[in-house]
């Protein structure tokens, strides 16, 4: 049974926090403007003041970095974010190494889905734990994927109303 998605009030400011047991590189694709477009939020070049997407083991990596936060739109709905965590830097699809805030073209969205399909057997298990401000989404990577060094691709949906 799938865990319920985290829910926040519409218009709420928030951050993602990542703590991993292994060093790796994090890439984030998220909704843009009206929610119909997807944009690279974190790439190999970082995002804003953040100059890298390198995540150290045991460190609390927050995104966005610093005082900046993400904001849900004021209309009730759901926002879906795609996360890619890789033990090595990814150069393909090319937009992963490009500029942050790059809006994905239809061809790039297809390339992302093709990339996801390559690693579908390594899809991690997603669990939500805790309540209220203590609610956390936990990603449990399958051992074959972590031992082989393959990228993990997963989505986090944030409901809001």
Secondary structure, 3 states (H helix, E strand, C coil): CCCCCEEECCCCEECEEECECCCEEEEEEEEECCCCEEEEEEECCEECCECCCEECECCCEEECCCCCCEECCCCCEEEEEEEEEECCCCCCCHHHHCCCCCECCHHHHHHHHHHHHHCHHHCCEEEEECCHHHCEEEEECCHHHHHHCCCEEEEEEEEEC
